[in-house]
Amino acid sequence: MRYTGPVFKKSRRYGFSTLETGKELRRKTQAPGIHGTSRKKLSEYGVQLQEKQKVRFMYGLSEKQLRKTFETAGKMQGIHGYNLLLLLESRLDNLVYRAGFAKTRRAARQLVNHGHITVDGKRVDIPSYRVKVGSTISVRESSMDHPVISECLNMDITVPAFINVDKQKKVATYVRYPEREELNSELNESLIVEFYNR
């Protein structure tokens, strides 16, 4: 099942900003709960599990979805862990979030689910839809005045270099795959590969 509880609690538990803003860790850095101040030293398995959970909660996936994506990444040429991150970054909900149409991935998933987004002119309401490089992601004509999207586009959100955004037309182009250094440096994808290959 996909986790739908408080995001801040998970971020504090893993000492890692799942929203990638650092906002969740500014007020309280310790893990939630009465024993939050004393973090136990993790075993090798515990470290690998924690890394896998970080990615799962960051991208908002169920365990089944992450494992399936991991298996698909293994069939691609190149480095398994990096391929996993590429597939996660190519998800429609993630690109809607990266383009600045939504404040969080959870909000982006909702926009996609409710049919506000099109890919290459066709309405797509599947958040896990894999967007191909060169595709355009647009806000539907009927959703152009959507308050959430308009509010987000008026904010000063940094858009990564692998996406081009036209804020006036509310269109984003997935220009290329991201380089590893453009992705979250706190993630260690090789630990996830080790976890699943145990």
Phi, psi and omega in degrees: 000149177279139179285129181238011181279195182296128181290319184300322181298316179293321180298317180292323181300318183263000180060039189210132182281103179290339176274351180064021178250339183082355184300322185292336186259000184290317183278315182228122181262338183283162179295153180292160176098169185295332180259018185300334184286334183255102179271126179284153175287127185276150173285173178301317178298318181298321179295316180295316180299316181299320180295318179297318180294323178303310181295319181299314182284327180297313182269356176070045183254158170276165179300319181297317180296318182293317180297318180297318179295321179299317180294321177296318180298327180291338181272353180271157176284148178109197184277126186305310183296317179294320177299323178299314180295323178299316180295321179292321179290335182275358176295144183299316181298322179294318181290327175297320177292312180299325181286349178089017177279345180214153182284328182226165177294327179296317178293322179296320179299321180293319178300317180294312180304323184274006172078025181273353188242143175238152174239120183052041175085354180252135180293130178233124180243026178250109183302329183275002180307130182272116182275133179275150176299134182099347180284153177252136178248122184232158171277134181301148180309316182286349182249011184303328182262017180300122186300322182296315181295314180299318180298315181295319181291338177276349178277160181269072180267131180282122179263129180296157186294341181277003176231134173256132182235132171254102186294327181294313182275349182058051180230137176235143177244130176277093190290316184199168173291146178288148171284156182301321182291346177275350181261171185305118184285345181280348180274141176239088186295337180295331177291329178290320177298317179297321180299311183285338181266008180303000000 
